[in-house]
């Protein structure tokens, strides 16, 4: 049975939520309706630490991924204003048996920014198809020959799958950052490896409200109306009621 886009989306959201759980017990996922997704290219969004990440999920059909230019234009518009905020996500698995056989879905899912996807569209073409080549860490196209670099979700967002017998220590920093310390041989082992989960760092995602930001950040969005204006006329300006939750105060 084919590993559908919806099945991939649900499992991906669950896996990334599980990775976040030491730091966030209530991940804020915001889903789009099918009609909204067709227009604005957004499948779902995740608010993490006062920042918003936008996702477009794809599934294989005969080992190929089909992408639509209309959706890409909207995602690229967001990505040009807020780099590292928009993510196309592609699974290695094409059927449910293969998807069920991996221990960590995040290690077997690949992220590509909207900015990189543009080279895959021929002039005048409204769709394109790409294949995934995990050993080369790239999405590829035969005609014209194209290679687009990708990263695993673990590399992009953080993933933590310790070996048996390892001890893990979580430390919450006063500035809102978080650290993980791994003790490979158990808690008595003095050697340790430090991991900093990247998804709470600045300069990633779309800053919302009064979140701390760096000079390289774009101006933060402070209302659902500002979000709609960023998407432009193609979004039909009907998203505001569903996006109200994005701008609730963070605690």
Residue pairs with C-beta under 8 A, 6 or more apart in sequence:
1 95
1 96
1 97
2 59
2 60
2 61
2 94
2 95
2 96
3 59
3 60
3 91
3 93
3 94
3 95
3 96
3 98
3 99
4 59
5 43
5 57
5 58
5 59
7 59
7 96
7 99
8 57
8 59
8 89
8 91
8 99
8 109
9 43
9 44
9 55
9 57
11 99
11 105
12 55
12 57
12 89
12 91
12 105
12 106
12 109
12 153
13 29
13 44
13 46
15 104
15 105
15 106
16 27
16 46
16 106
16 153
16 157
17 27
17 29
19 106
19 157
19 158
19 159
19 160
19 197
20 27
20 48
20 197
20 199
22 170
22 178
22 180
23 170
23 172
23 178
23 197
23 200
24 48
24 49
27 46
27 47
27 48
28 46
28 47
28 48
28 245
28 246
29 44
29 45
29 46
30 44
30 45
30 46
30 47
30 242
30 243
30 245
30 246
31 43
31 44
32 40
32 42
32 43
32 44
32 242
36 42
36 235
36 238
36 239
36 242
37 43
37 71
38 71
39 70
39 74
39 234
39 235
39 236
40 71
40 74
40 231
40 234
40 235
40 239
41 56
41 68
41 70
41 71
41 72
41 73
41 74
41 75
42 54
42 55
42 56
42 74
42 75
43 55
43 56
43 57
44 55
44 57
45 52
45 53
45 54
45 55
45 246
46 52
46 53
46 55
47 53
47 208
47 246
48 199
48 200
48 205
49 176
49 199
49 200
49 211
49 250
50 207
50 208
50 209
50 210
50 211
50 212
50 250
51 85
51 204
51 205
51 206
51 207
51 208
51 211
52 85
52 205
52 206
52 208
52 221
52 246
53 85
53 86
53 87
53 199
53 204
53 205
53 206
54 75
54 78
54 85
54 86
54 87
54 206
55 86
55 87
55 89
56 71
56 75
56 86
56 87
56 88
56 89
56 114
57 89
58 65
58 66
58 67
58 88
58 89
58 90
58 91
59 65
59 91
59 94
60 91
60 93
60 94
60 132
63 94
63 131
64 129
64 130
64 131
65 90
65 129
65 130
65 131
65 132
65 139
66 127
66 128
66 129
67 88
67 117
67 120
67 121
67 127
67 128
67 129
67 130
68 126
68 127
69 121
69 125
69 126
69 127
69 128
70 126
70 234
72 114
72 117
72 118
72 121
73 234
74 231
74 232
74 234
74 235
75 86
75 88
75 114
75 117
76 86
76 114
76 115
76 117
76 118
77 230
77 231
77 232
78 85
78 86
78 114
78 206
78 230
78 231
79 85
79 86
79 113
79 114
79 115
80 115
81 218
81 230
82 205
82 206
82 207
82 217
82 218
83 113
83 115
84 113
84 203
84 204
84 205
85 204
85 205
85 206
86 113
86 114
87 111
87 112
87 113
87 114
87 156
88 111
88 112
88 113
88 114
88 117
89 109
89 110
89 111
89 153
90 109
90 110
90 112
90 132
90 139
90 150
91 99
91 105
91 108
91 109
91 110
92 98
92 102
92 108
92 109
92 110
92 132
92 134
93 99
93 101
93 102
93 108
99 105
102 108
103 161
104 154
104 159
104 161
105 153
106 152
106 153
106 154
106 157
106 159
107 152
107 153
107 154
107 159
107 161
108 134
108 152
109 152
109 153
110 132
110 134
110 137
110 139
110 150
110 151
110 152
110 153
111 150
111 151
111 152
111 153
111 155
111 156
111 157
112 139
112 148
112 149
112 150
112 151
116 148
116 149
117 148
119 146
119 148
120 128
120 130
120 139
120 141
120 146
120 148
121 128
122 128
122 144
128 141
129 141
130 139
130 140
130 141
130 146
130 148
131 139
131 140
131 141
132 139
132 140
132 150
133 139
133 140
136 147
137 149
137 150
137 151
138 147
138 148
138 149
138 150
139 147
139 148
139 150
140 146
140 147
140 148
141 147
152 159
153 159
156 198
157 197
157 198
157 199
158 195
158 197
158 198
158 199
160 168
160 180
160 182
160 195
162 168
162 182
163 184
165 184
165 185
165 186
166 182
166 183
166 184
166 185
166 186
167 182
167 183
167 186
167 187
167 189
168 180
168 181
168 182
168 183
169 180
169 181
169 183
170 178
170 179
170 180
171 178
171 179
171 180
171 181
172 178
173 179
175 212
176 200
176 212
177 196
177 200
177 201
178 196
178 197
178 200
179 194
179 195
179 196
180 194
180 195
180 196
180 197
181 192
181 193
181 194
181 195
182 192
182 193
182 194
182 195
183 189
183 191
183 192
184 191
184 193
185 191
198 204
199 205
202 212
202 213
202 214
202 217
203 214
203 216
203 217
206 218
206 220
206 221
207 213
207 217
207 218
207 219
207 220
207 221
208 220
208 221
208 222
208 246
208 247
209 220
209 221
209 222
209 247
209 249
209 250
210 220
211 220
211 250
213 220
221 227
221 230
221 247
222 247
223 247
224 239
224 240
224 241
224 243
224 244
224 246
224 247
225 240
227 239
227 240
227 243
227 246
228 235
228 237
228 239
228 240
228 243
231 239
